[in-house]
Amino acid sequence: MGKSERWDWTIRRLLRDAHPDVRLREAVRNHPLFESVTLGALLENRLAVDSFLTECRKLPHCGEIQINRLRQVIVAELDASQQRSINALPLRGVFHKNSVAALEDVYLPMWRLAQFAPFVYVPSSIPEIAKTAAVLAAELAGREDIEAYVEKLSLVRRNLGSLRTATGWIFLDSHTLETILKRQGRYSCLSLEDAQQQRCALEEMAADLPAGIKCVVTDFEATALSSSSVVGDLVVLYGMGGYSVFRNPAMVEQMRLRHEAARAVGRSLTDFLQMIDQPAA
């Protein structure tokens, strides 16, 4: 693999020496996380980019504007690395950045395919069909038309009954789910009522899922899960604010092993919701 001359640079050094004009809060730019992650780790595995940005969202003073600026830096480095070697991006496919467009171009086709082949769905937060408008607004932060997206999602939700013969697994990250229901991080803008409505929406989804679809809450970090969807040998990876679609049977097998590990140390969504504390005031 052709390596960038900055391969071993930490993200902190990258920001300091190569992108000094990127406007980041001092507390973000100098956070210890940026000293522990190298550019090579992100260039080598596109899955790592999503995990890195998810971690950044948890940092003090690191809102969506800061995340977008960090994403732009990483994308620029990925583009530059791709010019040096086509292998710098081992996962090649069609990239869909807009969530509304991705619903039409990615998830609806996979939804139809899921009627005929077992699937695994690992959402970046919670399943799109279960998100309330308030949670979508917190996540998209005005970048997209929430009303249009909610309308399209409601159509998919109403068609849930068409998947009665479907089989598969949905994995949810325990830490992200707690963050939403306890109104922390980027979800701090939610009211108590918003959080309770989201809890109810998840309970309704769990009750409506066909018997062949199991929903499990587990620790993504401990089980090495990354946001993705798999139906047959069709894989969708979420990263850098978009969706990359490709076919890679070898990768499917690697992901299957991770899914099995996550399932072994997970619990059902219903059990988790009964266990978790009610949203704090």
Secondary structure, DSSP 8 states (H G I E B T S, - for coil): ----TTTT-BHHHIIIII-TTS---HHHHT-THHHH-BHHHHHH-HHHHHHHHHHHHTSTT--HHHHHHHHHHHHHHHHHHHHH-GGGS-S--EEE--HHHHIIIIIHHHHHHTTTS-EEEE-SSS-GGG--HHHHHHHHTTSS-HHHHHHHHHHHHHGGGGGTT--EEEEEEHHHHHHHHTT-GGGTT--HHHHHHHHHHHHHHHHHS-TTEEEEEE-HHHHT--SEEEETTEEEEEETTEEEEEE-HHHHHHHHHHHHHHHHT-EEHHHHHHHS-----
